[in-house]
Amino acid sequence: MQDDLIKKFTYSSHVLVSFSIGYFLYDALDMILYHRKRSTYELLIHHSCVIFCYSLAVTSRQYIAYGALSLIVEINSVFL
């Protein structure tokens, strides 16, 4: 996966990106229903872009490694 981030991926990275799509969908729905603030709309735009890009990667089976690598920045969300 290290040599080709576009076409190569592992089963665990595919599951990770797929699971993340579900998390972003849940978080967006939670924000829509319970957290109506001005900053919510910006986060909803962010979530929709991420859901679109990850879904495209999962269905085409390309760029999965980039998706898994981009999830490193989401690690801080666990500690919030």
Secondary structure as the mmCIF struct_conf table of DSSP 4:
data_model
#
loop_
_struct_conf.conf_type_id
_struct_conf.id
_struct_conf.beg_label_comp_id
_struct_conf.beg_label_asym_id
_struct_conf.beg_label_seq_id
_struct_conf.end_label_comp_id
_struct_conf.end_label_asym_id
_struct_conf.end_label_seq_id
BEND BEND1 ASP A 3 ASP A 3
TURN_TY1_P TURN_TY1_P1 LEU A 5 LYS A 7
HELX_RH_AL_P HELX_RH_AL_P1 TYR A 11 TYR A 34
HELX_RH_AL_P HELX_RH_AL_P2 ARG A 38 SER A 60
TURN_TY1_P TURN_TY1_P2 ARG A 61 ARG A 61
BEND BEND2 TYR A 63 TYR A 63
HELX_RH_AL_P HELX_RH_AL_P3 ILE A 64 SER A 70
HELX_RH_3T_P HELX_RH_3T_P1 LEU A 71 PHE A 79
#
